[in-house]
Amino acid sequence: MKRSLLVKLFLGFLASTGILSLSILLFSFRATQKLYTDSVRAELENAGSAFIPFARTLLDAQKTDELGRHVHEISALNGIRITVIDTEGVVLVDSDVDPAVMDNHRERPEIAAALTGITSSSKRYSISTKQNMLYVALPIKNGAETTAVLRLSRYLESLKNLVHNFNLKLFIFTSSVFAVSLIFSLLFARRLMQPIQEIAESAQKASGGDFTQKVFLPRNHTLQRLADNYNRMLEEIKRYVGELSQQKEELHAIISAMQPGLLVLNEHDTIVLTNDSLKRIIHTFNIKGEKYWKIFKEPALFDIVRQAQTEKVTIVGDVRIDGRYYQISAAFLQSTNETVLVFHDITEIKNLENMKRDLVQNVSHELRTPLTAIKGYAETIEVEDTETRQYLDIIKRHTDRLINIVEDLLILSELEGGVHIIEREKVNLKVLIAHVLKMFSTKIDSKRISIVTEFGKRVPSIYGDPLRLEQVIINLLDNSIKHTDKGEITIGLTRQENDLLLTVSDTGIGIPKEHHERIFERFYTVDRSRSRRLGGTGLGLSIVKHIVQIHDGTITLDSTPGKGTIFTIRFPIAQQESGL
């Protein structure tokens, strides 16, 4: 690399210096030639101007021979060819050639211009002398009239030799400067390349993890500041790499020690990272670089991954793998297009829930029979004693409450069991609502509240279990009646795009906002004393939520204390109409 960069620097300087030197030489050659030509032209014009008075005198006296002798003397002395031409173009005198053999010169450009009264010059090949000449023609005037032309000329060959000698000296000087510049540039390039090579070698070692080789240059060196900055950068990189290595080790230790399983997928669903816990879950240790769907065969897991990648949010779901239950949290990292899955083993929790559900179901079954018997015998006892009758009424009221709790527990246990055996058929919710309203007519009349039904146009029927759906309406309506002392209860049915909306709203006491999230939990009540007084079990809304969910619907709550409550249920029509 050193030799390559050095050669490139040297060749670049050589090319730029050579082009500059060549341009200077070409410009100097042209400028020198023009300078000498202009100098000779001025010399001839000055000599001619000095000779014209003498020539005019001899011409006026018609002493052509005497003029010829003087012309030859001056020409021999100064190396100038002198010619005198009359206004007709006839050569009267010439220092180098016999005028008798010379052509008429009236058409010569410099002569033609001089005859008009102006000084002129030209360069051309002379037929008489067989050489290239520089001519300067001056008019000889008598007053304002031109009577003859004095032409002076010099051979361009002598001028060419003079310019050539000067250019040769200029070329030698320029070449010497060029050679010295090349030597200086080579030394400078080598001096410049040495620290660059040291930095390159140090950077190469640093890329391999060796940050010990620094670059030290003299204080007056051109690249001393660069070397200092490089050394500081090397120290910073060393520190950052150390910190990253430590963090990587810590992260690796944390991941390895994690009890939950960890799985990281890239944008192509390829496994890029796992921990030991996950490998124990799937009983496989060599899975890095594999597609996750080749390792896992659970469709529920595929759905969680697809939903997390599509919606770009964290998705939580339960998946059963090899007889154990895992709660899987899937998060999509937009910065790296990776999907992170965490497997929490909830098998014990699931087993405990199943045990609790089985216990509740068994106890409920066992309690239902004796409670029914107690109620029946209490109803058959006929006594006249007022105090005894009062005790019997209390027994019957609490027995009814226990029976309701047992029935609700059985229903809830069945719904939470995971096996939803429902009979789907076409159900007209309008008919169900009308039937339920008849069941509550006595209770509604006793509280003196109004019932309003608001049904939209062309409300479709849905596919579902009519008994379960009737139970939803019963529980919601019973809840509204219990907590509404005045005003009205409104039941609505409307179609909204692909959803069928069932709403039950009242003007009752309302539910504070802090209770909204837990209102659908089992046995959760806002006001326990009121619930006991009204005979509530605390299971009605939880039952409603489970029935809605097994019908692929959702239920939401909107309530303001003192103003009332609105429950809104959405059933997806597209799925319902297809009978799914």
C-alpha positions in Angstrom: 0.0 0.0 0.0 2.9 2.3 0.9 4.5 1.9 -2.5 1.2 2.2 -4.3 0.2 5.5 -2.6 3.7 6.9 -2.9 3.8 6.2 -6.6 0.3 7.7 -7.0 1.4 10.9 -5.1 4.6 11.1 -7.1 2.9 10.5 -10.5 0.2 13.1 -9.6 2.8 15.7 -8.8 4.8 14.7 -11.9 1.8 15.1 -14.1 0.7 18.4 -12.6 4.3 19.9 -12.6 4.9 18.6 -16.2 1.7 20.1 -17.5 2.5 23.4 -15.8 6.1 23.4 -17.1 5.0 22.6 -20.6 2.3 25.3 -20.6 4.9 27.8 -19.4 7.4 26.8 -22.1 4.7 27.0 -24.9 3.6 30.4 -23.6 7.2 31.6 -23.3 8.1 30.4 -26.8 5.2 32.2 -28.4 5.7 35.3 -26.2 9.5 35.4 -27.0 8.9 35.1 -30.7 6.3 37.9 -30.6 8.5 40.0 -28.4 11.5 39.7 -30.8 9.4 40.3 -33.9 7.9 43.4 -32.4 11.4 44.6 -31.3 12.8 44.1 -34.8 9.8 45.8 -36.4 10.2 48.8 -34.1 14.0 48.9 -34.9 13.3 49.0 -38.6 10.7 51.7 -38.2 13.1 53.9 -36.2 15.9 53.3 -38.8 13.6 54.1 -41.7 12.3 57.3 -40.0 15.9 58.5 -39.5 16.9 57.7 -43.1 13.8 59.2 -44.9 14.9 62.9 -44.8 18.2 62.0 -46.4 16.5 59.8 -49.0 13.9 62.4 -49.9 16.7 65.0 -50.5 18.6 62.7 -52.9 15.4 61.7 -54.7 14.3 65.3 -55.1 17.7 66.0 -56.6 17.4 62.8 -58.8 20.6 61.4 -57.4 19.6 57.8 -57.5 23.1 56.5 -57.9 24.3 58.3 -54.8 21.2 57.1 -52.9 22.1 53.5 -53.9 25.7 53.9 -52.6 24.4 55.1 -49.2 21.8 52.3 -49.1 24.5 49.7 -49.6 26.7 51.2 -46.9 23.9 51.4 -44.4 22.7 47.8 -45.2 26.2 46.4 -44.8 26.7 48.2 -41.6 23.4 47.2 -39.9 22.5 44.0 -41.7 19.3 45.5 -43.0 18.0 45.2 -46.6 16.8 48.6 -47.9 14.6 49.2 -50.9 13.3 52.4 -52.4 10.2 52.2 -54.7 8.5 55.0 -56.6 4.8 55.6 -56.6 4.4 53.4 -59.7 5.8 50.4 -57.9 9.2 50.5 -59.7 12.2 49.6 -57.6 14.6 52.5 -57.7 17.3 51.2 -55.2 17.8 47.9 -53.4 20.7 47.0 -51.2 20.7 43.2 -52.0 19.4 42.8 -55.5 19.8 44.6 -58.8 16.6 46.8 -59.2 16.6 46.1 -63.0 15.7 42.5 -62.4 13.1 43.1 -59.7 9.3 43.0 -60.4 6.9 45.8 -59.9 6.2 46.2 -56.1 3.1 48.2 -56.2 0.9 45.2 -55.3 3.0 44.2 -52.3 0.8 44.7 -49.3 3.2 46.8 -47.3 4.0 48.9 -50.4 0.3 49.4 -51.2 -0.4 50.5 -47.6 2.6 52.9 -47.6 1.5 54.5 -50.8 -1.7 55.6 -49.0 0.5 57.4 -46.5 0.7 54.9 -43.6 3.5 52.8 -42.2 2.9 49.1 -42.7 4.6 45.8 -42.1 4.3 42.2 -43.3 6.1 38.8 -43.2 6.5 36.6 -46.3 8.8 34.7 -48.5 10.9 36.9 -50.8 11.1 35.8 -54.4 14.2 37.9 -55.0 16.2 36.7 -52.0 14.6 33.2 -51.7 14.2 33.7 -47.9 11.5 34.6 -45.4 11.6 38.3 -44.6 10.1 40.8 -42.2 9.2 44.0 -44.2 8.5 47.5 -42.9 7.4 50.1 -45.4 7.4 53.9 -44.7 6.0 56.6 -47.0 8.4 59.3 -48.2 6.3 62.5 -48.4 6.8 65.9 -49.9 4.3 67.8 -47.8 1.1 65.8 -47.8 1.9 63.9 -51.0 3.6 60.5 -51.0 6.4 60.6 -53.6 8.1 57.3 -52.8 8.3 54.4 -50.4 11.2 53.4 -48.2 11.1 49.7 -47.3 13.4 48.1 -44.8 13.5 44.3 -44.1 15.4 41.8 -42.1 15.9 38.1 -42.7 13.7 36.1 -40.4 16.3 33.3 -40.3 18.6 35.4 -38.1 15.6 36.3 -35.9 14.6 32.6 -35.7 18.1 31.7 -34.5 18.0 34.4 -31.9 14.7 33.3 -30.6 15.8 29.6 -30.7 18.9 30.4 -28.6 16.7 32.2 -26.0 14.1 29.4 -25.9 16.9 26.8 -25.5 18.2 28.6 -22.5 14.6 28.9 -21.1 14.0 25.2 -21.7 17.2 24.3 -19.8 16.3 26.5 -16.9 12.7 25.2 -16.8 13.9 21.6 -17.0 16.3 22.2 -14.1 13.6 23.7 -12.0 11.3 20.8 -12.9 14.0 18.2 -12.0 14.6 19.9 -8.6 10.9 20.0 -8.0 10.5 16.3 -8.7 13.3 15.4 -6.3 11.8 17.7 -3.7 8.3 16.2 -4.3 9.7 12.6 -4.0 11.4 13.4 -0.7 8.3 15.2 0.6 6.0 12.3 -0.5 8.3 9.8 1.2 8.3 11.9 4.4 4.6 12.2 4.2 4.0 8.5 3.6 6.0 7.2 6.5 3.6 8.3 9.2 0.6 7.4 7.0 2.0 3.9 6.7 2.6 3.7 10.5 -1.1 4.8 11.0 -2.3 2.2 8.5 -0.3 -0.6 10.2 -1.5 0.5 13.6 -5.2 0.6 12.3 -4.8 -2.9 10.9 -3.6 -4.3 14.2 -6.4 -2.4 16.0 -8.9 -4.1 13.7 -7.6 -7.4 15.1 -7.9 -6.2 18.7 -4.4 -4.9 19.4 -4.7 -1.2 20.5 -1.1 -0.9 21.9 0.7 0.4 18.7 0.6 4.2 18.7 2.1 6.6 16.2 4.6 9.3 17.5 5.9 12.1 15.2 8.2 15.1 15.8 6.5 18.2 16.9 7.3 20.1 13.7 6.0 17.3 11.4 3.2 18.1 9.0 1.0 15.2 10.2 1.9 15.5 13.9 -1.6 16.7 14.8 -3.1 13.8 12.8 -1.0 11.3 14.7 -2.0 12.8 18.1 -5.7 12.7 17.2 -5.3 9.1 16.0 -3.6 8.1 19.3 -6.5 9.6 21.2 -9.0 7.9 19.0 -7.2 4.6 19.6 -7.5 5.1 23.4 -11.2 5.9 23.1 -11.8 2.8 20.9 -9.9 0.7 23.3 -12.0 2.0 26.2 -15.3 1.5 24.3 -14.4 -2.0 23.2 -13.5 -2.9 26.8 -16.9 -1.6 27.9 -18.7 -3.4 25.2 -16.9 -6.6 25.9 -17.8 -6.3 29.6 -21.5 -5.5 28.7 -21.5 -8.4 26.3 -20.2 -10.8 28.9 -22.8 -9.5 31.4 -25.6 -9.8 28.9 -24.5 -13.3 28.0 -24.4 -14.2 31.7 -27.9 -12.7 32.2 -29.4 -14.4 29.2 -27.8 -17.7 30.2 -29.1 -17.4 33.8 -32.7 -16.4 32.7 -35.2 -18.9 33.8 -37.7 -18.1 31.0 -36.7 -19.3 27.5 -35.4 -16.7 25.0 -35.7 -16.8 21.3 -34.6 -14.1 18.8 -35.6 -14.2 15.1 -34.2 -12.0 12.3 -36.3 -10.5 9.5 -36.2 -13.8 7.6 -37.6 -15.8 10.6 -34.1 -17.4 11.2 -33.0 -18.1 14.8 -30.1 -15.8 15.7 -30.1 -16.1 19.5 -31.3 -18.5 22.2 -30.5 -19.4 25.8 -30.1 -22.6 27.7 -33.6 -22.5 29.1 -35.2 -22.5 25.6 -32.9 -25.4 24.5 -34.2 -27.4 27.5 -37.8 -26.6 26.5 -37.4 -28.0 23.0 -34.8 -30.6 23.9 -32.5 -29.4 21.1 -29.3 -27.5 21.4 -28.2 -26.9 17.7 -30.9 -24.6 16.4 -29.0 -21.3 15.6 -29.4 -20.5 11.9 -32.6 -22.6 11.5 -36.0 -21.4 10.6 -38.1 -21.3 13.8 -41.1 -23.1 12.1 -38.9 -26.1 11.5 -38.3 -26.4 15.2 -41.7 -25.5 16.6 -44.9 -27.2 15.3 -47.5 -25.2 17.4 -49.9 -23.1 15.2 -50.6 -20.8 18.2 -46.9 -19.8 18.3 -47.0 -19.0 14.6 -50.0 -16.7 15.1 -48.3 -14.9 17.9 -45.1 -14.3 15.8 -47.1 -13.1 12.8 -49.3 -10.8 14.8 -46.2 -9.2 16.5 -44.4 -8.7 13.2 -47.5 -7.3 11.5 -48.8 -5.0 14.2 -45.3 -4.0 15.5 -46.5 -4.4 19.1 -45.9 -6.7 22.0 -48.2 -9.8 21.8 -48.8 -12.1 24.7 -50.4 -15.6 24.3 -50.4 -19.1 25.8 -49.0 -22.1 23.9 -48.7 -25.7 24.9 -45.4 -27.4 24.0 -44.7 -31.0 24.9 -47.5 -31.2 27.5 -46.4 -28.0 29.3 -48.0 -24.5 29.1 -46.0 -21.4 28.3 -47.0 -17.8 28.2 -45.1 -16.3 25.3 -44.4 -12.5 25.0 -43.4 -11.6 21.4 -42.0 -8.1 20.7 -40.9 -6.7 17.4 -37.8 -4.5 17.4 -38.1 -2.0 14.5 -34.5 -0.8 14.8 -33.2 -4.2 13.8 -36.3 -5.9 12.3 -35.9 -8.7 14.8 -38.6 -10.5 16.9 -37.9 -11.4 20.5 -39.9 -14.1 22.2 -39.8 -14.9 25.9 -41.2 -18.3 27.1 -42.5 -18.3 30.7 -43.4 -21.7 32.0 -46.9 -21.4 33.5 -47.7 -25.1 33.7 -48.0 -25.0 37.5 -50.3 -21.9 37.3 -52.4 -23.6 34.7 -52.6 -26.8 36.8 -53.5 -24.7 39.9 -56.3 -22.9 37.9 -57.6 -26.3 36.7 -57.6 -27.5 40.3 -59.4 -24.5 41.5 -61.9 -24.7 38.7 -62.4 -28.4 39.3 -62.8 -27.7 43.1 -65.3 -24.9 42.4 -67.2 -27.1 40.0 -67.3 -30.1 42.3 -68.2 -28.0 45.4 -70.9 -26.3 43.4 -72.3 -29.6 42.3 -72.2 -30.9 45.8 -73.8 -27.7 47.2 -76.6 -27.4 44.7 -78.5 -30.5 45.9 -78.5 -29.7 49.7 -79.3 -26.0 49.0 -82.2 -27.0 46.9 -83.4 -29.3 49.6 -83.0 -26.6 52.3 -85.0 -24.2 50.2 -87.8 -26.7 49.5 -88.2 -27.7 53.1 -88.1 -24.0 54.3 -90.9 -23.2 51.8 -93.1 -26.1 53.1 -92.9 -25.0 56.7 -96.1 -23.3 57.7 -96.0 -21.4 61.0 -98.2 -18.8 62.5 -95.6 -17.3 64.7 -94.5 -14.0 63.1 -91.0 -14.1 64.5 -90.5 -17.7 63.2 -91.8 -16.7 59.8 -89.3 -13.8 59.7 -86.5 -16.3 60.4 -87.7 -18.6 57.6 -87.8 -15.7 55.1 -84.2 -14.9 56.0 -83.2 -18.6 55.4 -85.0 -18.7 52.1 -83.4 -15.4 50.9 -79.9 -16.5 51.7 -80.6 -19.9 50.3 -81.6 -18.3 47.0 -78.4 -16.2 47.0 -76.3 -19.3 47.6 -78.1 -21.1 44.8 -77.5 -18.2 42.4 -73.8 -18.2 43.4 -73.6 -21.9 42.8 -75.3 -21.7 39.4 -73.1 -18.8 38.3 -70.0 -20.7 39.5 -71.0 -23.7 37.5 -71.6 -21.6 34.4 -68.3 -19.8 34.8 -66.4 -23.0 35.4 -67.8 -24.4 32.2 -66.9 -21.2 30.2 -63.4 -21.1 31.6 -62.8 -24.8 31.1 -61.5 -24.2 27.6 -64.1 -26.6 26.0 -66.9 -24.4 24.8 -69.8 -26.6 23.8 -72.3 -24.3 22.3 -75.1 -24.9 19.8 -74.9 -22.3 17.0 -78.0 -21.3 15.2 -79.4 -18.3 13.6 -80.5 -15.9 16.4 -82.6 -12.8 16.2 -81.4 -10.6 19.0 -84.6 -8.4 18.8 -86.7 -11.5 19.8 -84.3 -12.4 22.6 -84.4 -8.8 24.0 -88.2 -8.8 23.9 -88.4 -12.1 25.8 -85.9 -10.9 28.5 -87.9 -7.7 29.0 -91.0 -9.7 29.7 -89.0 -11.6 32.4 -88.0 -8.4 34.1 -91.4 -6.5 33.7 -92.4 -6.9 37.4 -89.0 -5.7 38.6 -89.0 -2.8 36.2 -92.4 -1.7 37.2 -91.5 -1.9 40.9 -88.6 0.5 40.4 -90.6 2.9 38.2 -87.9 3.2 35.5 -88.5 3.4 31.8 -87.2 0.9 29.2 -86.3 2.2 25.7 -85.4 0.1 22.8 -83.5 1.6 19.8 -83.1 -0.8 16.9 -81.6 0.2 13.6 -82.9 -0.6 10.2 -82.0 -4.0 8.7 -80.3 -5.4 11.8 -79.1 -8.9 10.8 -79.4 -12.0 12.8 -76.3 -13.7 14.1 -75.1 -17.2 14.5 -74.7 -18.3 18.1 -76.0 -20.1 21.1 -79.4 -18.5 21.9 -79.3 -19.6 25.6 -75.9 -18.1 26.1 -76.8 -14.9 24.3 -80.0 -14.6 26.3 -77.9 -15.0 29.5 -75.7 -12.0 28.3 -78.8 -9.8 27.9 -80.3 -11.0 31.3 -77.1 -10.3 33.2 -76.6 -6.8 31.6 -80.2 -5.8 32.1 -80.3 -7.2 35.7 -77.1 -5.2 36.5 -78.6 -2.0 35.1 -81.9 -2.4 37.0 -80.1 -3.0 40.3 -78.0 0.1 40.0 -80.6 2.5 38.5 -83.1 4.1 40.9 -84.6 6.6 38.5 -84.5 7.5 34.8 -84.4 5.0 32.0 -82.5 2.0 30.6 -81.9 1.9 26.8 -81.2 -1.3 24.8 -79.8 -0.7 21.3 -79.1 -2.8 18.2 -77.3 -1.2 15.2 -75.1 -2.4 12.4 -71.7 -0.6 12.1 -69.8 -1.6 9.0 -68.9 -5.3 9.7 -70.0 -5.3 13.3 -73.3 -5.8 15.1 -73.5 -3.5 18.1 -75.5 -4.4 21.2 -75.6 -1.6 23.8 -77.2 -1.5 27.2 -77.1 2.0 28.8 -78.6 3.3 32.0 -78.9 6.5 34.1 -77.8 4.8 37.3 -75.1 5.5 39.8 -72.2 4.8 37.4 -68.8 3.2 37.9 -65.7 5.2 39.0 -62.9 5.1 36.4 -60.4 3.2 38.7 -62.8 0.2 38.7 -63.2 -0.1 34.9 -60.2 -2.4 34.3 -61.3 -4.9 37.0 -65.1 -4.8 36.6 -65.1 -8.0 34.5 -63.2 -10.0 37.1 -64.8 -12.8 39.2 -66.4 -11.6 42.5 -65.3 -8.1 41.8 -67.8 -5.5 43.0 -67.6 -1.7 43.3 -69.8 -1.4 46.4 -69.9 -4.7 48.4 -72.6 -3.6 50.8 -74.9 -2.6 48.0 -74.1 -5.8 46.1 -75.0 -7.9 49.2 -78.2 -5.9 49.8 -79.3 -6.4 46.2 -78.3 -10.1 46.0 -75.5 -9.8 43.5 -73.0 -12.7 43.1 -70.2 -10.7 41.6 -70.0 -13.2 38.7 -72.5 -11.8 36.2 -70.2 -9.5 34.2 -67.4 -12.1 34.2 -69.9 -14.6 32.7 -71.0 -12.0 30.1 -67.4 -11.4 29.0 -66.7 -15.1 28.5 -69.8 -15.7 26.5 -69.0 -12.7 24.3 -65.5 -14.0 23.7 -66.6 -17.5 22.7 -68.8 -15.7 20.1 -65.7 -13.9 18.8 -67.0 -10.6 20.1 -65.7 -7.8 22.4 -67.3 -5.9 25.3 -66.3 -2.4 26.4 -67.4 -0.1 29.2 -68.1 3.6 29.3 -69.3 5.0 32.7 -69.3 8.3 34.6 -70.3 8.3 38.4 -73.7 9.9 38.8 -74.6 9.9 35.1 -74.8 6.2 34.2 -73.1 3.3 32.4 -73.0 2.0 28.8 -71.9 -1.5 27.9 -71.2 -2.0 24.2 -70.8 -5.5 22.7 -69.5 -6.0 19.1 -70.2 -9.1 17.2 -68.3 -9.4 13.9 -71.0 -9.9 11.3 -68.8 -11.4 8.6 -67.8 -14.3 10.8 -71.3 -14.7 12.3 -73.0 -14.7 8.9 -70.6 -17.5 7.7 -71.7 -19.6 10.7 -68.2 -19.7 12.2 
